[in-house]
Amino acid sequence: MNSTQQKTPEGTIQVPAPTGWPLVAAFGLTFVFAGLLTHVMVSILGVVTLCMGLVGWFSQVLPLEVHEAVVIEPETTIPTTLNPRVRLLEVGELGHRARLPLETYPYSAGVRGGLVGGVAMAVVAILYGLIGHKSIWYPINLLAATGSADISAMSYDQLLAFSGTGLVLAIIIHGITSALVGLLYGVTLPMFPRRPMLLGGILAPLFWSGILFAGLGIINPALQARIDWKWFMASQFAYGLVAGFVVARHGKISTLQHLPFAMRAGIEAPGIIDEKGEVEP
């Protein structure tokens, strides 16, 4: 009695048993040809592996093929009804997959977070001036000098002294930069809709500081020589953490990325959205 004539248990079928010996034989044949280009010992190893694979493989099929019983799982049929209209599935319904967030923070939340984070960043910078240089005007004049003149032409005493023009220029530069960085932060928030503190407090400061540290030596070496990077990183983290906190407390808005283009564009498409005046039965 061969394997096909053996009694099959109720509710099962006989299928060929899985085996890895063909893979072993394939590796052995590969080693045989690889040894022609490398060393004879590689070919010898390939021959041994090939023989082991062939013997194991043939023992699975000769003189009788090895089978195993597999339980039959009844197929469940879902009745379908003909519908001339296309059904619009909600995200997640019937296993519908969607990767985009349904809700995220508005861009205005990023701008607000950027402005408030700029205040926290300014506080850290003033502390650096008091502790490191005994003057709150040092970081202010340092920032103003980057947008007004060559910083290498300014002496250390000039950076420590009060300058009305430098104060106004520093406020403008810092305010615009904080708002723009906050807007960029708001644009990238959909990538981290549930973790605004992660993006603003850790990832963004590391990314931004790394770019400045790598490029400032080429763009303005004199400015890079006057920056204390430990305090700079501290101010960046303060900016990001406060901005992320402000954004996290802001209300979310619904996104439209998961909807069809016709609905996002406001176009009436038969089978997708209802016609005007049509009453749903």
C-alpha positions, 0 to 999 in steps of 0.5 A, a space after each residue: 500500500 503506497 502513501 496515496 492508498 493510506 487511510 486519511 484521517 477525517 477532515 484532513 488531506 495528505 500533502 508532500 512533507 516540507 523539506 530543506 534538503 533541496 536548499 542544502 544541495 543547492 548550496 553544495 552545488 554553489 560551493 563546487 563552482 565557487 571553488 573553481 575561482 577560489 580554492 580546491 577545498 571550497 569545491 571539496 566542501 561543496 561536493 560533500 554538502 551536495 551529496 548530503 543534500 541529494 541523499 536527504 532529498 531522495 530519502 524523502 521521495 524514494 521509495 515512497 514519498 513522505 506526506 503529512 496530514 493537513 487539517 481542512 479549514 472550511 471556507 466562509 462565504 460572505 454574501 454579496 449584494 449588487 449595488 450600482 453605487 460605489 461604497 466609500 469605506 471609512 478608514 479602518 472599516 473592513 480592514 481598509 488600511 490607511 497610514 496617514 493620521 486622521 487628526 494632526 496639529 494646525 500650522 498655527 500651533 507650530 508658529 505659536 510654539 516657535 514664538 514661545 520656544 524662542 522666549 525660552 531660548 532667549 532666557 537660556 542665552 541670557 543665562 549663558 551671557 551672565 554666567 560665561 561673560 558677566 554680561 547679558 549683551 554678549 549673546 544679543 550682540 553676537 546674534 545682531 552681528 551675524 546680520 549686520 556686520 563682519 563679526 570678526 571686526 568686533 572686539 570682545 569689549 564691543 560684544 559686552 557693551 549695550 547697543 540699542 541698534 544691536 538689541 533691535 536687530 537681534 529681536 527682529 532676527 530672533 523673532 523671525 527665525 523662531 516663527 519660521 522654524 516653528 512653521 517648519 516644525 508645524 509642517 513636519 508634525 504629521 510625521 509625528 502626530 502623537 509625539 510632538 515632544 519627540 520631534 520638537 524636543 529631541 529630533 529637531 534640536 539634534 538635526 538643526 544643531 548638527 547642520 549648523 555645526 557642520 556648515 558654520 565653519 565654512 559659512 562664518 568661521 569667526 562666528 563658530 569660534 565665538 559660539 559655546 556649543 554646549 550652551 547652544 545645544 541647551 538653548 536648542 533643547 529649551 526651544 524644542 521642548 517648550 515648542 513641543 509642549 505648547 503644540 501638545 496642548 493645542 487642539 487637533 484638526 481633521 485631515 483630508 488626505 484619506 478622502 478621495 480627490 473628488 471629495 477634497 476638490 469639491 467635485 461631485 462624482 457619481 458613485 462617490 458622493 451624493 448629488 445635490 438634492 438627493 435624499 438618502 432613503 
